[in-house]
Amino acid sequence: SGLAIAFFEHGEHLDMTKFENACLGCYHAFAGLFSGGPQHSPTTPSGKLFLLGHGGFVLVVLAAFTANTVYFLVEHSIEAESGDLDSFLRAGNKICLAPGFATSLQQIFPRIKNLAAQ
């Protein structure tokens, strides 16, 4: 994406060589990725459109990184022995239900009334 930034914003730094402009574009791309937002202000319409796409990409990458980090931190606390809700309920475990979802789930699993955490 740094090369695309350099390509779309080629007229921004006229005193720079193509290599220097490409390096600066890569710097802006990585700085934007690591900070979670854009690090430059594009001047061309194509550069502005690319910045929107790059921002969406950064959003997806950071969301995936956050989800993987959370999973890594809590994977040891997840019980693997309960395969389905019925066996989970038979073991005497309590579950937390959203108020709107409780009625529908209680119709499918009648024993939830006694085991649902309030």
N, C-alpha and C positions, 0 to 999 in steps of 0.2 A: 504494500500500500504506500510505502514511502516513495517508490519510484513513480506511482500514479500521482501522488501529490506534487512531485517535482515536474512531471509532465504537464499536469493541468495548470500549475502555477509557474510556468516557465518564464513569464515576463515579470515576475515579482522582483527578482534580483538580477538585474541586467549585468551587473559587474562581476557576477560569479560564473565560473566555468560550469559545464554540464555535470561534471563529476561532483563539484562542490554543491551544486543545486540538488543532485541526487542524494548526497550525504545529508544535507539539511532536511530533505523530505523524509528520509529514513529516521532521522532524529525526531522529527515531529510525529511520525507514525508511532514509534516506540514510546515516546513521552506521552502521547495520547492514550496508548494502551495501558501503560503503567499507572497513569493518574486517573484514568476512567473518564476522560473528556478530551476535547480537542485542545491542541496547543498552539494553533495558529489561526489566523483569520484569512480565509481565501478571498481573493479579489475577483476571480473570474466566475461566471455562472457554472461552468463545468466543475470547477474546484469546489464551489458551494454544494453542488449536487453530490459530488464524491464525498464530501465531509459528512453529509447525512448518512450515506451508506456506511462509511467508516464508523460513524457513531453507533449505528445499529449493530455492526459487527463487534465493536467493543462491548456493547451492552450484553450481547449473547455470550461472549467469551467470559466476561466477569460473572454473569449469572451461572454459567456452567462451572466455573472455578469455585464459586461460593457453594453451590450444591454439592460438588465433590468433596470440598473441605468439610462441610457439615456431615456428610455421610461417613467420612473417615473418622471424625471425632466421636460419632455416636454408634458406629457399627458394633462395638463390643457390648453396648447396653441393650441391643435389640435381641429379644428372645427368639431363637431359631426353632425351638421345639414345637411351637404351636403353628400348625399348618393351615387351619381354617378357623373361622369364627366359632363354630360349634364346639370344636375341641378346646378352644381358648376359654369358652364359657363353662364347659364341663370341669375345667381345672379350677374354677372358682375365682377367676380373675375379674376385675371390674373394668368397665370401659367408660369413656367419656363421650356423650352424645350431644350433638347440636339439637336444640329444642325442636326445630322443624323436621328433623330427620328421625327423632326418637320414635314417634308414632308409627311410621312406616317400618322401621326396623323391628319394633316390638311385635308387629303383626307377623313378621317372618320368623323371629326368634322370641317366643313368649317368655322364656326365662330371663330375658334382659331386664324386665321390670324389677326383679329383685337384685340384680347385679350391677345396674347402672349407677355410676357415681353421680352424686348430686352436686 
